[in-house]
């Protein structure tokens, strides 16, 4: 039976101690942003309780028919602390037992628990977002309020952002340590011919999963439903719409390119928090295109919602045609945004 290297045993001991920290820090957080709550609301999920702005969120849930959140309703809070303690002790025991087969078994158990935990979290979100009270004060046909498993999602006028907190990142870190040790021990003993390309494959898969979960991109503008982030008016004409996608994946919508400019000048969002900006293609299907790729025209005859009178085009042919028809002037985004 093959023994573990000293460095592997030390890492197991450190990981076992780190897991105990999860018992006292939040594991997950769901942030809620809306115009009426500029400071934002936060739901913190610990191993044995809920934290953050639970009372305020429960008050909002009542109006839209969602069940209120109470610690006693979650059997997970009674079980999860013991599971964390189990894995903490198991990490220490594997270090003491000093056998590779126990390391492999622990890694498999840890991965299985992680998958089951995420499935259970999704099931919990689905239940709370779909099982609504039919007598609620606010009812929107076919509307569900399921928060994202990870990343950003727009729920009515609330932007919901779901991400691991300190405890969750510790769990992810321990899983990464176990994966690294399994690969390291297998490679050291040449039990498997694991080359650098295979190791890179594992990390590419992890990066793809992470990128998929946190994917940030533009969302289609909805006439009569979406509100402008700057002027708060309901979007009525998507031909002049615009969006900001933040580094966290949150989407901020505007009914006019001028409102986007006003928001940037008012510094509603810090420059480092902006990932990309998009504008509606005036012609065609009015799809959203990155602002840096857009061709911009200015003309009073556009008569945009907030009188910015600036339109964007993805095609030079369409841009030239509209410029000739409306005697429009070409403008540059860098100059406009100064």
C-alpha positions in Angstrom: 0.0 0.0 0.0 1.4 3.4 -1.1 2.1 6.1 1.5 1.5 9.8 1.0 4.3 12.4 0.8 4.8 14.6 3.8 3.6 17.7 1.9 0.3 15.9 1.0 -0.3 15.1 4.7 0.4 18.6 5.7 -2.1 20.0 3.1 -4.7 17.6 4.4 -4.3 18.8 7.9 -4.5 22.4 6.9 -7.6 21.7 4.8 -9.2 19.9 7.8 -8.7 22.9 10.0 -9.9 25.3 7.3 -13.2 23.5 7.0 -14.0 24.3 10.6 -14.0 27.9 9.7 -17.0 27.2 7.5 -19.1 26.6 10.6 -18.9 30.3 11.6 -18.8 32.3 8.3 -21.4 32.6 5.5 -21.2 29.9 2.8 -23.3 31.7 0.1 -24.7 35.1 -0.5 -27.6 36.4 -2.7 -27.4 40.2 -3.3 -30.5 42.1 -4.4 -30.3 45.5 -6.0 -33.3 47.8 -6.9 -33.9 51.5 -7.3 -35.9 51.6 -4.1 -33.0 49.9 -2.2 -29.9 51.8 -3.5 -27.8 50.3 -0.7 -28.9 46.8 -1.7 -30.2 43.8 0.2 -28.3 40.7 1.1 -29.3 37.2 2.0 -26.4 35.3 3.7 -26.6 31.5 4.0 -24.6 30.0 6.9 -24.1 26.3 7.6 -26.9 26.5 10.3 -28.8 29.7 9.7 -29.8 32.6 7.5 -28.4 36.0 7.9 -28.4 39.5 6.3 -31.6 41.4 5.5 -34.0 38.4 6.1 -36.9 40.4 7.6 -36.9 42.9 4.7 -36.7 40.2 2.1 -39.5 38.3 3.8 -41.7 41.4 3.6 -41.1 41.7 -0.1 -41.7 38.0 -0.6 -45.1 38.3 1.0 -46.3 40.7 -1.6 -45.4 38.5 -4.6 -46.5 35.2 -3.0 -43.2 33.7 -2.1 -42.9 31.8 1.2 -41.1 33.6 4.0 -37.6 32.3 5.0 -37.2 30.8 8.5 -34.3 28.7 9.8 -36.5 26.0 11.2 -37.9 25.3 7.7 -34.5 24.0 6.4 -33.5 20.5 7.5 -30.2 21.2 5.9 -29.3 23.5 8.8 -29.5 20.6 11.2 -27.4 18.3 9.0 -24.9 20.5 7.3 -22.7 21.4 10.3 -22.2 17.7 11.1 -21.3 17.0 7.4 -18.7 19.7 7.6 -17.3 18.3 10.9 -17.2 14.8 9.3 -15.1 16.0 6.3 -12.8 18.0 8.6 -12.2 14.9 10.8 -11.9 12.7 7.6 -9.2 15.0 6.2 -7.2 14.7 9.4 -7.7 10.9 9.6 -6.5 10.4 6.0 -3.4 12.4 6.8 -2.8 10.1 9.9 -3.7 6.8 8.0 -1.2 7.9 5.3 -2.7 5.7 2.6 -3.4 6.8 -1.0 -6.6 4.7 -1.3 -8.2 6.7 1.5 -7.2 10.0 -0.2 -8.9 8.8 -3.4 -12.0 7.7 -1.5 -12.2 11.0 0.4 -11.9 13.0 -2.9 -14.8 11.0 -4.5 -17.0 11.5 -1.4 -16.2 15.3 -1.3 -17.1 15.7 -5.0 -20.3 13.7 -4.6 -21.3 15.9 -1.6 -20.5 19.1 -3.6 -22.7 18.0 -6.5 -25.6 16.9 -4.2 -25.3 20.2 -2.3 -25.6 22.3 -5.4 -28.6 20.2 -6.6 -30.3 20.7 -3.3 -29.6 24.4 -3.4 -31.1 24.6 -6.9 -34.1 22.6 -5.8 -34.6 25.0 -2.8 -34.4 28.0 -5.2 -36.8 26.5 -7.6 -39.4 25.7 -4.9 -39.3 29.2 -3.4 -39.3 30.8 -6.8 -42.2 28.8 -8.4 -44.5 27.7 -5.6 -46.3 31.0 -5.2 -49.4 32.0 -3.1 -52.3 32.5 -5.6 -53.8 35.1 -3.3 -50.7 37.3 -3.3 -51.1 41.1 -3.7 -48.9 41.1 -6.8 -49.5 38.4 -9.4 -47.9 38.3 -12.8 -49.0 35.5 -15.1 -46.2 32.9 -15.9 -43.7 34.8 -13.7 -41.3 32.9 -11.5 -38.9 34.4 -9.0 -36.2 31.7 -8.9 -32.8 33.3 -8.1 -29.8 32.2 -10.1 -27.7 29.3 -8.9 -24.6 31.3 -9.6 -24.2 34.6 -11.4 -26.8 37.3 -12.2 -30.5 37.3 -13.0 -33.1 40.0 -13.4 -36.3 39.5 -11.2 -38.8 42.3 -12.0 -37.0 45.5 -10.9 -34.6 43.6 -8.7 -31.2 42.4 -9.9 -30.2 39.1 -8.1 -26.6 38.1 -7.9 -25.7 34.7 -6.4 -22.1 33.8 -5.5 -20.2 31.8 -2.9 -19.2 33.6 0.3 -16.1 32.9 2.5 -17.3 29.5 3.5 -18.2 28.5 -0.1 -14.7 29.6 -1.3 -13.1 27.5 1.4 -15.1 24.5 0.3 -14.0 25.1 -3.3 -10.4 25.5 -2.2 -10.4 22.3 -0.2 -11.9 20.5 -3.3 -9.1 22.0 -5.4 -6.5 20.8 -2.9 -7.9 17.3 -2.9 -7.9 17.2 -6.7 -4.3 18.4 -6.8 -3.1 15.9 -4.2 -4.8 13.0 -6.0 -3.1 14.0 -9.3 0.2 14.6 -7.5 0.2 11.2 -5.7 -0.9 9.3 -8.8 1.8 11.0 -10.9 4.5 10.5 -8.3 3.9 6.7 -8.1 3.4 6.4 -11.8 0.2 4.4 -11.2 -1.3 6.3 -14.1 0.6 7.9 -16.9 -0.7 11.4 -16.3 1.0 14.0 -18.4 0.9 17.8 -18.3 -1.7 17.9 -21.0 -4.1 15.8 -19.0 -3.6 18.0 -15.9 -4.3 21.0 -18.1 -7.5 19.3 -19.3 -8.8 19.2 -15.8 -8.2 22.9 -15.2 -9.7 23.8 -18.6 -12.9 21.9 -17.6 -13.0 23.7 -14.2 -12.6 27.1 -16.0 -15.3 26.3 -18.5 -17.7 25.4 -15.7 -16.9 28.6 -13.8 -17.3 30.7 -16.9 -20.6 29.1 -17.7 -21.9 29.7 -14.2 -20.8 33.4 -14.2 -21.5 34.2 -17.8 -22.2 37.8 -18.3 -23.8 39.2 -21.4 -26.5 41.6 -22.7 -30.2 40.9 -22.3 -32.9 41.6 -24.8 -34.8 44.9 -24.0 -38.5 44.4 -23.3 -40.9 47.2 -24.3 -43.3 48.1 -21.6 -41.6 46.0 -18.9 -38.0 47.2 -18.5 -37.2 50.5 -16.9 -34.4 52.9 -17.7 -31.7 52.7 -15.0 -31.1 56.5 -15.3 -34.4 58.2 -15.9 -36.6 55.4 -14.5 -38.9 55.7 -17.5 -40.4 52.5 -19.0 -38.6 51.5 -22.2 -41.0 52.2 -25.1 -38.7 52.2 -28.1 -35.8 49.7 -28.3 -34.3 51.3 -31.4 -32.4 53.7 -29.1 -31.8 51.4 -26.1 -28.5 50.7 -24.4 -27.1 48.5 -21.7 -24.2 48.2 -19.3 -23.1 44.8 -18.2 -21.1 44.9 -14.9 -18.1 42.8 -14.0 -20.5 40.9 -11.8 -22.9 40.1 -14.6 -25.5 42.6 -13.6 -27.4 44.3 -16.5 -28.4 48.0 -16.4 -30.8 49.0 -19.1 -31.4 52.4 -20.7 -34.1 53.7 -23.0 -31.8 56.2 -24.8 -28.1 56.4 -25.5 -28.2 59.8 -23.9 -29.4 58.2 -20.6 -26.4 55.9 -20.9 -24.1 59.0 -21.3 -25.8 60.7 -18.4 -25.3 57.7 -16.2 -21.6 57.6 -17.0 -21.2 61.3 -16.3 -23.1 60.9 -13.0 -20.8 58.0 -12.1 -23.7 55.7 -11.1 -21.3 52.9 -11.7 -17.5 53.0 -11.2 -15.5 52.5 -14.4 -13.8 49.4 -12.9 -17.2 47.9 -12.4 -18.2 48.1 -16.1 -17.4 45.1 -18.2 -19.1 46.1 -21.5 -21.6 48.6 -22.9 -24.1 47.8 -25.6 -26.4 49.8 -27.9 -29.4 48.8 -30.0 -28.9 48.4 -33.7 -31.3 51.0 -35.1 -31.9 48.9 -38.2 -32.7 45.2 -38.6 -33.8 43.3 -35.6 -32.5 45.9 -33.1 -30.1 43.5 -31.6 -27.6 44.7 -29.0 -24.0 45.4 -30.3 -20.9 46.4 -28.3 -20.6 50.2 -28.2 -17.1 50.1 -29.5 -18.2 48.3 -32.7 -21.2 50.6 -33.3 -21.4 53.3 -36.0 -23.2 56.3 -34.4 -25.3 58.9 -36.1 -26.9 62.1 -34.7 -30.0 63.8 -36.1 -32.9 65.6 -34.6 -35.2 63.6 -36.9 -34.5 60.5 -34.9 -36.6 61.8 -32.0 -35.4 59.3 -29.5 -37.3 58.9 -26.2 -35.1 61.4 -24.1 -34.1 63.6 -27.1 -30.6 62.3 -27.3 -31.3 61.7 -31.0 -28.4 59.3 -31.4 -28.8 56.0 -33.2 -26.4 53.1 -33.6 -25.7 50.8 -36.5 -23.8 47.6 -37.0 -23.8 47.9 -40.8 -22.0 50.6 -42.6 -24.4 50.2 -45.5 -27.4 50.9 -43.2 -25.6 53.8 -41.5 -24.8 55.5 -44.8 -28.4 55.0 -46.1 -30.0 56.5 -42.9 -27.4 59.3 -42.9 -28.4 60.3 -46.4 -32.2 60.0 -45.7 -32.1 62.1 -42.5 -29.1 64.3 -43.2 -27.5 62.7 -40.1 -24.0 63.5 -38.8 -21.5 60.8 -37.8 -20.4 61.0 -34.2 -17.7 59.3 -32.2 -18.3 57.5 -29.0 -15.1 58.5 -27.4 -15.9 62.2 -28.0 -19.5 61.8 -26.7 -18.4 60.0 -23.5 -15.8 62.6 -22.5 
